[in-house]
Amino acid sequence: MFAGFETTASGSSFALMLLAFHPDIQDKAFQELVDIFGNDKNQLATFEDLKEMTYLEQIIMETLRLYPSVPITMRDVEEEIPIKNYIIPADCTIMINFLVTQRNPKYFTNPDKFDPDNFSPEKKSTRHPFVFKPFSDGPRVCVGAKYAMFQMKVMLSTILRHYKIFPVGNLEDLERLEFNLTINPVLGVKVRLLPRE
């Protein structure tokens, strides 16, 4: 079983790398954490603290939009579905590629750009809810979705409170992906951490 381990590690790794390449976003996330915890880097996050990390959640969601931990899902078609000039026949299996659907310019301005504001309450409210489904949906929805989100928030907030994250390599390296059950950067996860003062 890879859910809850490899998927969370993949999402967190991509988030760290994206934060390294976007220091302005990293600074904004750090400021949110200072607003929650003050200057106490060692204070443990409570459930209430995690709920207050709204910008960090936007960062995680935007990371999963660009680099979904599980990039493909399959569904059985029960009845014929007409789509434009095509018909998807009943009793077949379709594959949905989230790397494509979640970068659709119809729903995301600059779809290849890392922009956590894509998940601001204002922008989310104007989008169809099925445009972004990082944990799938329906009867096969990830049962650990909330737990995974809390786990990523704890890990990322702890690192951000203790370290500044710096890039190693180029942003373009993130587009070179290897596919197993999850996606990972071909060159691995490489960032540099420097302790905050």
C-alpha positions in Angstrom: 0.0 0.0 0.0 1.5 3.3 -1.1 -1.2 5.7 0.1 -0.4 7.8 3.0 3.3 7.3 2.7 4.7 7.7 -0.8 1.9 10.1 -1.8 2.5 12.4 1.1 6.2 12.2 0.7 5.9 13.1 -3.0 3.6 16.0 -2.4 5.7 17.4 0.4 8.9 17.0 -1.6 7.5 19.0 -4.6 6.2 21.6 -2.1 9.7 22.1 -0.6 11.2 22.4 -4.1 8.6 24.9 -5.3 9.1 27.0 -2.1 12.8 27.0 -2.7 12.3 28.4 -6.2 9.7 31.0 -5.0 11.2 32.9 -2.0 8.4 35.5 -2.0 5.8 32.7 -1.5 8.1 31.1 1.1 8.3 34.4 3.0 4.5 34.8 2.9 4.1 31.2 4.3 6.7 31.9 7.0 4.9 35.1 8.0 1.6 33.2 8.4 3.4 30.8 10.7 4.9 33.8 12.7 1.4 35.2 13.0 0.2 31.8 14.4 3.2 30.8 16.6 5.0 34.1 17.3 8.8 33.6 17.4 8.6 30.2 19.3 10.0 27.8 16.7 9.6 24.8 19.0 5.9 25.2 19.9 4.1 22.1 18.7 1.2 22.7 16.3 -2.2 22.0 17.6 -5.2 21.0 15.6 -6.4 24.6 15.8 -3.1 25.9 14.6 -3.2 23.6 11.6 -6.7 24.9 10.7 -5.3 28.5 10.7 -2.6 27.6 8.1 -4.7 28.7 5.2 -2.0 30.0 3.0 0.1 26.9 3.6 -2.9 24.9 2.6 -3.1 26.9 -0.6 0.6 26.1 -1.3 -0.1 22.4 -0.8 -3.1 22.4 -3.1 -1.3 24.3 -5.8 1.6 21.9 -5.5 -0.8 19.0 -5.9 -2.4 20.7 -8.9 0.9 21.0 -10.7 2.4 17.7 -9.4 -0.4 15.3 -8.3 1.0 12.5 -6.2 -1.0 10.0 -8.1 -1.2 11.5 -11.6 -3.6 9.1 -13.2 -6.9 7.5 -12.1 -9.1 5.0 -13.9 -12.9 4.8 -14.0 -15.4 2.3 -15.4 -17.9 3.9 -17.8 -21.4 2.5 -17.0 -23.3 4.2 -19.8 -22.4 5.8 -23.1 -21.1 9.4 -22.7 -21.2 11.8 -25.7 -18.4 14.5 -25.6 -18.4 16.9 -28.5 -17.7 14.7 -31.6 -16.8 11.6 -29.7 -18.7 8.9 -27.8 -17.2 7.0 -24.9 -18.9 3.6 -25.0 -20.5 2.0 -22.0 -18.6 -0.9 -20.3 -15.1 0.5 -20.9 -12.4 1.9 -18.7 -11.1 5.4 -19.1 -7.9 6.9 -17.7 -7.9 10.5 -16.4 -4.5 12.2 -16.5 -4.5 14.9 -13.7 -1.2 16.3 -15.1 -3.3 17.4 -18.1 -6.7 18.2 -16.6 -5.3 20.3 -13.7 -3.2 22.4 -16.1 -6.2 23.4 -18.3 -5.9 27.1 -19.2 -9.7 27.3 -19.3 -9.7 27.0 -15.5 -6.2 28.2 -14.5 -4.6 31.4 -15.8 -0.9 30.6 -16.5 -1.6 26.9 -15.8 2.1 25.9 -15.6 3.0 28.7 -13.1 3.1 28.0 -9.3 0.5 30.4 -7.9 -1.0 29.5 -4.5 -3.6 32.2 -5.1 -5.3 29.8 -7.5 -6.7 28.3 -4.3 -7.8 31.6 -2.6 -11.4 31.4 -1.5 -12.4 33.8 -4.2 -10.9 31.8 -7.1 -12.0 28.5 -5.7 -15.6 29.7 -5.6 -15.7 30.5 -9.3 -14.3 27.1 -10.5 -16.2 23.9 -11.1 -15.5 21.6 -8.1 -14.4 18.7 -10.3 -11.6 20.7 -12.0 -9.2 19.8 -9.1 -9.4 16.5 -7.3 -6.0 15.6 -5.8 -7.5 12.9 -3.6 -10.0 11.6 -6.3 -13.7 11.6 -5.5 -16.7 9.4 -5.3 -16.6 5.9 -3.8 -12.8 5.7 -4.4 -12.0 9.0 -2.7 -8.8 8.9 -0.5 -10.0 8.1 3.0 -6.9 9.7 4.4 -7.2 13.1 2.6 -7.6 15.2 5.7 -4.9 13.3 7.5 -2.5 13.7 4.6 -3.2 17.5 4.5 -2.5 17.8 8.3 0.6 15.6 7.9 2.0 17.9 5.1 1.1 21.0 7.1 3.0 19.7 10.2 6.0 18.8 8.2 6.2 21.9 6.0 5.4 24.3 8.9 8.1 22.7 11.1 10.7 23.0 8.3 9.7 26.6 7.4 9.8 27.7 11.1 13.4 26.4 11.5 14.9 26.8 8.0 15.1 29.0 4.9 14.8 26.8 1.8 17.1 27.4 -1.2 17.0 25.8 -4.6 19.6 23.4 -6.0 19.5 23.1 -9.8 16.9 24.7 -12.1 13.1 25.1 -11.9 12.9 23.3 -15.3 14.3 20.1 -13.6 10.9 19.7 -11.9 9.3 19.1 -15.3 11.4 16.0 -15.8 9.3 13.4 -14.1 9.5 9.6 -13.6 6.3 7.7 -13.2 5.8 4.8 -10.8 2.7 4.6 -8.6 3.5 8.3 -7.8 5.5 10.9 -9.8 8.9 12.1 -8.7 11.6 14.4 -10.2 14.1 12.4 -12.3 17.0 14.2 -10.6 15.5 13.7 -7.1 14.5 16.2 -4.5 17.3 18.7 -4.0 17.1 21.7 -1.8 19.4 23.5 0.6 18.3 24.3 4.1 19.8 27.2 6.2 18.8 27.7 9.8 16.7 30.7 10.5 18.1 33.2 13.0 
